[in-house]
Amino acid sequence: MSYQDKYAPYLLVPILRKKEREKIGLSDDKVIFSGKDIWHCYDLSFLDKNGKPYSGILYLEYDSDSVYLIESKSLKLYLNSFNMTRFEHIDHVKLVIEKDLQSVLNTQSIKINIVSSDQFNQQFNNNQTFYNLDNLGNINDFAYQKDKHILQRKTAQQSAKSQIFYSHLLKTNCPMTGQPDFASIYIYYKPYKYAILEDSLLYYIVSFREKQEFHELCCEEIITDLAEILQPQELVVCCKYNRRGGIDITPVRIYPKNKATSIIKNDWISYLICTREFRQ
């Protein structure tokens, strides 16, 4: 599709979530999580009423239960169509984007903010809270086809505390273009009966390396597989995908659904979700 520099909402391409979930075996009754899709769009630009360009960053957030998700290239093309369009006020820009996305996603749960580059420095810098799986030694014989059976568990001690891991080795591939998508993944869980074997978790993460799937669906596969084997009290998976084409996305999924609202209020989880990875 050709570049348009005048407002063109028709450029937005919705992807039906239910159809994509069914491809990975997630029928409605198997969606055991809740969550959010969070975007940072770094190349937002438009003209004010006097014709002066504005350049800033769009923050976009909506629930994972929206009927549709947005194809990322179409979001970029849509935002590019603002480049030579005049708006009376920045609030008008927000309202236009909100209205368009509510219509395309078929949801009312959209949060939008626009900030200048000088105001935006929300980099996540609290990795010491997490255990870095990438530092595990004596790891070899990796498989590059996703397989949930790679995951192995052990019996958790009664006094077991919450477990928090991260890795910079998640790589998947765009199903539209085949291009690689790299991410840092953060995993938190509160054990019930079982704990994960750490080396198996790293093997599992690396097994996504040739997976062709939307970012959101990869995150949902991971949380579904982990919930199945661990049967935890709480579980959060946050995939901070690197910026590509001026846009990054962070899918966040939370298990169980009925505790998502309280879990997401945890200070460090909220901080993790609302900040960006160093490669974003």
C-alpha positions as CSV (number, residue, x, y, z in Angstrom):
1,M,0.0,0.0,0.0
2,S,1.4,3.4,-1.0
3,Y,2.4,6.1,1.5
4,Q,-0.4,8.7,2.2
5,D,0.4,11.9,4.0
6,K,-3.2,13.1,4.4
7,Y,-5.5,11.7,7.0
8,A,-6.6,8.2,5.8
9,P,-8.3,6.0,8.4
10,Y,-9.0,3.3,5.9
11,L,-5.3,2.3,6.1
12,L,-5.9,0.6,9.5
13,V,-6.0,-3.2,9.0
14,P,-7.8,-5.2,11.7
15,I,-6.9,-8.8,12.5
16,L,-9.6,-11.0,14.1
17,R,-8.3,-12.2,17.4
18,K,-10.5,-15.2,17.6
19,K,-9.3,-16.5,14.2
20,E,-5.7,-16.1,15.1
21,R,-6.1,-17.7,18.5
22,E,-7.9,-20.7,17.0
23,K,-4.8,-21.3,14.8
24,I,-2.8,-22.0,18.0
25,G,-5.5,-24.0,19.7
26,L,-6.9,-21.2,21.8
27,S,-10.7,-21.5,21.5
28,D,-12.8,-19.1,23.7
29,D,-13.0,-21.6,26.5
30,K,-9.2,-22.0,26.7
31,V,-8.5,-18.2,27.0
32,I,-7.6,-18.3,30.7
33,F,-5.8,-15.0,30.8
34,S,-6.5,-11.3,30.6
35,G,-4.1,-8.5,29.6
36,K,-3.2,-5.5,27.5
37,D,-1.5,-4.6,24.3
38,I,0.7,-1.5,24.7
39,W,2.3,0.4,21.8
40,H,4.9,3.2,21.6
41,C,4.8,5.0,18.2
42,Y,7.8,7.2,17.9
43,D,7.2,8.9,14.6
44,L,3.9,10.7,15.2
45,S,3.8,14.0,13.4
46,F,1.1,16.4,12.2
47,L,0.5,20.1,11.5
48,D,-1.0,22.5,14.0
49,K,-3.7,25.0,12.9
50,N,-0.9,27.4,11.7
51,G,0.9,24.7,9.7
52,K,3.7,24.2,12.2
53,P,4.8,20.6,12.4
54,Y,4.5,18.7,15.7
55,S,6.7,15.7,16.4
56,G,6.0,13.4,19.3
57,I,5.4,9.9,20.6
58,L,2.0,8.2,20.8
59,Y,1.3,5.9,23.7
60,L,-1.5,3.4,22.9
61,E,-3.0,0.8,25.2
62,Y,-6.1,-1.5,24.8
63,D,-7.4,-4.7,26.4
64,S,-6.6,-8.1,25.0
65,D,-10.3,-8.9,24.8
66,S,-10.8,-6.5,22.0
67,V,-12.5,-8.3,19.0
68,Y,-9.6,-7.3,16.7
69,L,-5.9,-6.5,17.0
70,I,-4.1,-4.1,14.7
71,E,-1.6,-5.1,12.1
72,S,1.5,-3.1,12.9
73,K,2.5,-1.9,9.4
74,S,-1.0,-0.6,8.9
75,L,-0.8,1.4,12.1
76,K,2.4,3.0,10.9
77,L,0.9,3.9,7.5
78,Y,-2.2,5.3,9.3
79,L,-0.1,7.5,11.5
80,N,2.0,8.6,8.6
81,S,-1.2,9.9,7.0
82,F,-1.3,12.6,9.8
83,N,2.0,14.1,8.5
84,M,0.5,16.8,6.3
85,T,-2.9,17.1,8.0
86,R,-3.8,20.1,10.1
87,F,-5.4,19.8,13.5
88,E,-6.8,22.6,15.8
89,H,-5.3,21.1,18.9
90,I,-3.3,18.1,20.1
91,D,-6.5,16.9,21.9
92,H,-8.2,16.8,18.6
93,V,-5.5,14.4,17.4
94,K,-6.1,12.1,20.4
95,L,-9.8,12.1,19.8
96,V,-9.4,11.2,16.1
97,I,-7.1,8.3,16.9
98,E,-9.3,7.1,19.7
99,K,-12.4,7.2,17.6
100,D,-10.7,5.4,14.7
101,L,-9.2,2.6,16.8
102,Q,-12.4,2.1,18.8
103,S,-14.2,1.5,15.5
104,V,-11.5,-0.8,14.0
105,L,-10.8,-2.8,17.2
106,N,-14.4,-3.0,18.2
107,T,-13.7,-1.9,21.8
108,Q,-14.1,1.1,24.0
109,S,-11.2,0.3,26.3
110,I,-8.5,2.5,24.6
111,K,-6.0,4.7,26.4
112,I,-4.1,7.2,24.4
113,N,-1.4,9.8,25.3
114,I,0.9,12.0,23.1
115,V,4.1,13.3,24.6
116,S,7.0,15.2,23.2
117,S,10.4,13.5,22.9
118,D,11.8,15.7,25.7
119,Q,9.1,14.3,28.1
120,F,9.6,10.7,27.2
121,N,12.4,8.8,28.9
122,Q,10.5,5.9,30.5
123,Q,13.2,3.3,30.2
124,F,12.9,0.2,32.4
125,N,16.0,-0.1,34.5
126,N,15.1,-2.5,37.3
127,N,16.4,-5.8,35.9
128,Q,18.1,-6.6,39.2
129,T,14.6,-7.6,40.5
130,F,14.6,-10.4,38.0
131,Y,16.7,-13.5,37.4
132,N,18.5,-13.4,34.1
133,L,18.0,-16.8,32.4
134,D,20.6,-15.9,29.7
135,N,23.4,-16.4,32.3
136,L,22.6,-20.1,32.8
137,G,25.7,-22.2,32.0
138,N,26.1,-25.6,30.4
139,I,23.2,-25.0,28.0
140,N,23.4,-26.6,24.5
141,D,21.4,-28.6,22.0
142,F,18.7,-26.0,21.5
143,A,15.6,-26.7,19.4
144,Y,14.1,-24.0,17.2
145,Q,10.6,-25.4,16.7
146,K,8.2,-24.3,19.5
147,D,7.3,-27.2,21.7
148,K,5.5,-26.9,25.1
149,H,6.8,-30.2,26.2
150,I,10.3,-28.7,26.5
151,L,9.0,-27.2,29.8
152,Q,9.8,-29.2,32.9
153,R,8.7,-28.7,36.5
154,K,9.6,-29.7,40.0
155,T,7.6,-29.8,43.2
156,A,7.7,-26.5,44.9
157,Q,8.5,-26.1,48.5
158,Q,5.7,-24.9,50.8
159,S,7.6,-21.8,51.6
160,A,8.4,-21.1,47.9
161,K,8.4,-17.4,47.1
162,S,7.3,-15.7,43.9
163,Q,9.7,-16.4,40.9
164,I,10.7,-13.6,38.5
165,F,12.7,-14.3,35.3
166,Y,13.8,-12.5,32.2
167,S,15.6,-13.2,29.0
168,H,16.7,-11.1,26.0
169,L,16.7,-14.2,23.7
170,L,13.1,-14.3,22.5
171,K,12.8,-14.1,18.8
172,T,9.7,-14.7,16.6
173,N,8.9,-13.8,13.0
174,C,6.2,-11.6,11.6
175,P,3.5,-13.7,9.9
176,M,2.9,-11.0,7.3
177,T,6.5,-10.3,6.1
178,G,8.6,-13.1,7.6
179,Q,10.9,-10.5,9.2
180,P,12.5,-11.3,12.6
181,D,11.1,-9.7,15.7
182,F,13.3,-9.7,18.8
183,A,12.0,-9.2,22.3
184,S,12.9,-9.2,26.0
185,I,10.5,-11.4,28.0
186,Y,9.7,-11.0,31.6
187,I,7.9,-13.8,33.6
188,Y,6.5,-13.6,37.1
189,Y,4.7,-16.4,38.9
190,K,3.6,-17.3,42.4
191,P,3.9,-21.1,42.8
192,Y,1.2,-23.4,44.1
193,K,2.4,-26.9,43.8
194,Y,5.1,-26.7,41.1
195,A,8.1,-24.6,40.2
196,I,9.7,-24.4,36.7
197,L,13.1,-25.9,35.9
198,E,15.0,-22.8,34.8
199,D,17.1,-24.4,32.0
200,S,13.9,-25.8,30.5
201,L,12.3,-22.3,30.5
202,L,15.3,-20.9,28.6
203,Y,15.1,-23.8,26.1
204,Y,11.4,-23.1,25.7
205,I,11.9,-19.4,25.0
206,V,14.6,-20.1,22.4
207,S,12.3,-22.7,20.7
208,F,10.2,-19.8,19.4
209,R,13.1,-18.7,17.1
210,E,11.4,-19.9,13.9
211,K,7.8,-19.3,15.0
212,Q,5.8,-17.1,12.6
213,E,3.1,-15.5,14.6
214,F,1.8,-12.1,15.8
215,H,3.5,-10.7,18.9
216,E,0.2,-10.9,20.9
217,L,-0.4,-14.5,20.1
218,C,3.2,-15.5,21.0
219,C,2.7,-14.0,24.4
220,E,-0.6,-15.8,24.8
221,E,0.9,-19.2,23.8
222,I,3.6,-18.7,26.4
223,I,1.3,-17.9,29.3
224,T,-1.1,-20.7,28.4
225,D,1.7,-23.3,28.3
226,L,3.2,-22.0,31.6
227,A,-0.2,-22.0,33.3
228,E,-0.8,-25.5,32.1
229,I,2.4,-27.0,33.5
230,L,2.8,-24.9,36.7
231,Q,-0.8,-24.4,37.7
232,P,0.3,-21.3,39.6
233,Q,-1.6,-19.0,41.9
234,E,-0.5,-16.0,39.7
235,L,1.3,-15.6,36.5
236,V,2.3,-12.6,34.4
237,V,4.1,-12.7,31.0
238,C,5.3,-9.5,29.5
239,C,7.0,-9.5,26.0
240,K,8.7,-6.2,25.2
241,Y,9.3,-6.4,21.5
242,N,12.0,-4.2,19.9
243,R,11.1,-1.2,18.0
244,R,10.7,-1.8,14.2
245,G,9.6,0.8,11.7
246,G,9.3,3.4,14.5
247,I,6.8,1.3,16.5
248,D,7.2,-1.2,19.4
249,I,4.6,-3.3,21.1
250,T,4.4,-4.9,24.5
251,P,1.8,-7.6,25.0
252,V,1.1,-8.3,28.6
253,R,-0.9,-11.3,29.7
254,I,-2.1,-12.1,33.3
255,Y,-3.4,-15.4,34.8
256,P,-5.9,-16.0,36.2
257,K,-8.5,-13.7,34.6
258,N,-10.4,-13.1,37.8
259,K,-7.2,-11.8,39.6
260,A,-5.9,-9.7,36.8
261,T,-7.1,-6.4,38.1
262,S,-5.4,-6.9,41.5
263,I,-2.2,-8.4,40.1
264,I,-1.6,-5.5,37.7
265,K,-1.8,-3.0,40.6
266,N,1.4,-4.5,42.1
267,D,3.9,-1.6,42.0
268,W,6.7,-3.3,40.1
269,I,4.4,-5.0,37.6
270,S,2.7,-1.7,36.9
271,Y,6.2,-0.2,36.5
272,L,7.3,-3.0,34.2
273,I,4.3,-2.6,32.0
274,C,4.4,1.2,31.7
275,T,8.1,1.5,30.9
276,R,10.1,0.6,27.8
277,E,12.9,-1.9,27.3
278,F,16.4,-0.5,26.4
279,R,16.0,-1.8,22.8
280,Q,12.5,-0.3,22.4
